[in-house]
């Protein structure tokens, strides 16, 4: 059901009160500390989400959407400040990778080894970047990308079984559909897809949710829409998907008509309603301005779901959500999580050209893994003049990152590494550290003589007892030329990638020991594609 945003305008005084109650996402002074375990005030729900009556559809066809030039995710810090930080990062020549003493370091093979890969979806024209995302189920891998839509692959051999455009799937061609996400709910054996469309006008912007009626993604889906209850002219951007026991968790950023960051949102959609085609209303929370907020995929039976954001500072913002999907849902901002000071990464270099690849800002680009009181995520920061992914394993009971529970992910001491994703597994976990396995994907380039290479799709992982840094990794594809599809000097790259844990088990690989990854790859100077890989700690 679509209603006017003007009729639902948020009172400015209320927003001011919310900003005071949850804090704003400005850089904190060096040396700022958090009080571990302390809580701040509850975050109020300012509106109610009303989903449309669902339509039961079977995905077919490839209707062409209205195509707009794709734009990057809007920054949650002022554009001028972001440009200054990027310029500062680019001033200083890269010296060496984290933990290195300089010079080249031979690549180290990183467990778990690759178990093969296959070609994903591509888009030869018009929409970039792919914003590629995916999830693995019992017998399928489903990928979603900008422009092309979604594809269903058979796990056993990588065969493409179905490809459907979002315009056909959602029966919508008025505006470009962007920022698709997908999760596989292994507890309910359902696939959930979300995407947003660019605004039709100042009061209407469509957001879509689809959930499969069975575990078969080639079959039927319930399709819902809603119009975010924001003020006139505001833009709902960079939505993310997570899962708790009872809810599908959604977060997003909201910008005003001048593209200034005004708030982040979070809400939960009850699985019992969403998966059965029923209509219910859900509380819609304003989280203030902490930066892009990542929801979790909760892997156990906890009633709490922890959301996390990385601003430009020396601490992470943490929120505890309880009973999402229910009318009594609550969100409470926790104490900030102290971490080593970080800033945005420099853009990635390519051999043979001065054109750079956009390494984005320091946001968490994908959902976290939540197991017990541990929360795992990764983002890209500036490390010694290189873009470098850094992972954190947060103790949500104390709002801390314990010693040894953080590290870097990179190919070598001279590579540029970015666009990361991570997923954790309870396999091999213990009472004190329930995350026993970690799996990563990222993008890597290298401009140094003798070891130079174009864009690579990388994957790697670690056991809980391994060294903190993940170095080397598997290479699933390497481009033959640099990427230069436009007149821009900094070319758009993927806004996110994906890692998901295989829910299936085999005689040689118990459940939780294998993961599937998907990341953007480059087909030619002007065209992008993607690569889907698998890796595992298997005998």
Helices and strands as residue ranges (DSSP letters): G 6-8, H 12-22, E 39-43, E 45-50, E 55-58, H 79-91, E 114-119, E 133-136, E 140-145, E 149-154, E 160-164, H 166-169, E 177-185, E 190-197, E 206-212, E 220-227, E 235-243, E 247-255, E 261-270, H 271-274, E 281-286, E 293-294, E 296-298, E 304-310, E 315-322, E 330-334, E 337-338, E 356-357, E 368-371, E 374-383, E 386-395, E 406-410, E 416-425, E 437-446, E 453-463, E 470-471, E 474-478, E 490-491, E 498-501, E 514-522, E 528-536
